[in-house]
Amino acid sequence: MGGEPERAPGTAHLQGARLVFPTAFTPTLLDTLTALVVVLDREGRIALFNAACERLTGWREDEVKGRTWWELVPAEDAAAVEKAFRRALASEGSPELEHEWITKEGARRRVAWNAALVPGEDGSFQWVLGTGIDVTERRRA
């Protein structure tokens, strides 16, 4: 007796003051969200592309993984999007951005993004976590 209470395998539990979730929790959460969620590495390559991104763009995660973020925007905006990414990574710019995304079929969708820099084990920023919403219809109104 004493110690930690019995818990069912795969359930969330407290570990000290921290809530620990089962391994399958995060992927399930990301694919359940209606918000667009992407994770980029330091070079701007897509490491994660959630189900909402797939639904909006028609691209599957395995088709875009490893491609740079600015490959999915109109050519005329690519340089500005890359520059904004580099500034955000260097903590010099705003982590908010709005731009068009090109779908697999060639349509344009306007997306408003917020970003957070995620540090690696050494404390330097290793990832950019972007969350976005499709504002295409709102901008047309």
C-alpha positions as CSV (number, residue, x, y, z in Angstrom):
1,M,0.0,0.0,0.0
2,G,1.1,3.6,-0.1
3,G,2.9,4.7,-3.3
4,E,0.9,5.5,-6.5
5,P,-2.7,4.3,-6.9
6,E,-3.4,1.6,-9.4
7,R,-4.3,2.9,-12.8
8,A,-5.4,1.4,-16.1
9,P,-2.8,1.1,-18.7
10,G,-2.9,3.9,-21.3
11,T,-4.6,6.4,-19.0
12,A,-3.4,9.9,-18.1
13,H,-1.8,10.2,-14.6
14,L,0.0,12.6,-12.4
15,Q,3.8,12.3,-12.2
16,G,4.7,14.7,-9.4
17,A,3.0,18.0,-10.4
18,R,2.9,17.1,-14.1
19,L,0.0,15.4,-16.0
20,V,1.4,12.6,-18.2
21,F,-0.6,11.4,-21.1
22,P,-0.4,8.0,-22.9
23,T,1.7,7.9,-26.1
24,A,-1.3,7.8,-28.4
25,F,-2.9,10.9,-26.8
26,T,-1.0,13.6,-28.8
27,P,-1.5,12.1,-32.3
28,T,-5.1,11.6,-31.5
29,L,-5.5,15.1,-30.2
30,L,-3.8,16.6,-33.2
31,D,-5.9,14.8,-35.7
32,T,-9.1,15.6,-33.8
33,L,-8.6,19.3,-33.9
34,T,-10.3,21.4,-36.5
35,A,-7.4,23.9,-36.3
36,L,-4.5,23.5,-38.7
37,V,-1.4,22.3,-37.0
38,V,2.1,22.1,-38.5
39,V,5.5,21.6,-37.0
40,L,8.6,22.9,-38.9
41,D,12.2,22.2,-38.3
42,R,14.9,24.9,-38.2
43,E,15.2,24.8,-42.0
44,G,11.4,25.3,-42.5
45,R,10.8,21.7,-43.5
46,I,7.5,20.2,-42.6
47,A,7.8,17.6,-39.8
48,L,4.1,17.3,-38.9
49,F,1.0,18.1,-40.9
50,N,-2.3,17.3,-39.0
51,A,-5.5,15.9,-40.5
52,A,-7.1,19.4,-40.6
53,C,-4.2,20.5,-42.9
54,E,-4.8,17.4,-45.1
55,R,-8.5,18.2,-45.3
56,L,-8.0,21.8,-46.3
57,T,-5.2,21.3,-48.8
58,G,-5.8,17.9,-50.2
59,W,-2.1,17.0,-49.5
60,R,-1.4,14.0,-47.3
61,E,1.2,14.4,-44.6
62,D,3.6,11.9,-46.3
63,E,3.4,14.1,-49.5
64,V,4.5,17.3,-47.8
65,K,6.8,16.0,-45.0
66,G,10.3,17.2,-45.6
67,R,9.2,20.0,-48.0
68,T,9.7,23.5,-47.0
69,W,6.8,25.6,-45.8
70,W,7.1,28.1,-48.6
71,E,6.7,25.5,-51.2
72,L,3.0,25.4,-50.3
73,V,2.4,29.1,-50.8
74,P,2.0,31.1,-54.1
75,A,5.4,31.7,-55.8
76,E,4.9,35.5,-55.4
77,D,4.7,35.1,-51.6
78,A,7.3,32.4,-51.0
79,A,10.3,34.8,-50.3
80,A,8.2,36.9,-47.8
81,V,7.0,33.7,-46.0
82,E,10.5,32.3,-45.8
83,K,11.8,35.7,-44.5
84,A,9.0,35.8,-41.8
85,F,9.9,32.2,-40.8
86,R,13.6,33.1,-40.4
87,R,12.8,36.2,-38.3
88,A,10.5,34.2,-36.1
89,L,13.1,31.5,-35.6
90,A,15.6,34.2,-34.6
91,S,13.0,35.6,-32.2
92,E,13.1,38.9,-34.1
93,G,9.6,39.0,-35.6
94,S,6.0,38.4,-34.9
95,P,4.9,34.8,-34.7
96,E,1.7,35.8,-36.4
97,L,1.4,35.6,-40.2
98,E,-1.4,35.5,-42.8
99,H,-0.9,34.1,-46.3
100,E,-2.4,32.0,-49.0
101,W,-1.9,28.3,-49.2
102,I,-2.0,26.4,-52.5
103,T,-4.1,23.2,-52.4
104,K,-3.2,20.1,-54.2
105,E,-5.8,21.1,-56.9
106,G,-4.3,24.6,-57.2
107,A,-6.9,26.5,-55.3
108,R,-5.9,29.3,-52.9
109,R,-7.0,29.3,-49.2
110,R,-6.1,32.2,-47.0
111,V,-4.8,31.1,-43.6
112,A,-4.1,33.1,-40.4
113,W,-1.2,31.5,-38.4
114,N,0.1,31.8,-34.9
115,A,3.5,30.3,-34.1
116,A,5.4,29.2,-31.1
117,L,9.1,28.4,-31.0
118,V,9.8,25.1,-29.3
119,P,13.2,24.5,-27.7
120,G,15.2,21.4,-28.1
121,E,17.1,19.6,-25.3
122,D,19.9,22.1,-25.5
123,G,17.5,25.0,-25.0
124,S,17.9,26.5,-28.5
125,F,14.9,26.7,-30.7
126,Q,14.6,23.6,-32.8
127,W,11.0,23.6,-33.9
128,V,8.3,26.0,-35.0
129,L,4.8,25.0,-34.0
130,G,2.2,26.7,-36.2
131,T,-1.6,26.7,-35.6
132,G,-3.8,28.2,-38.2
133,I,-7.4,28.9,-39.2
134,D,-8.8,29.2,-42.7
135,V,-10.0,32.7,-43.1
136,T,-10.7,32.6,-46.8
137,E,-14.5,33.1,-46.6
138,R,-14.1,35.8,-44.0
139,R,-11.7,37.8,-46.2
140,R,-14.1,37.5,-49.2
141,A,-17.0,38.9,-47.2
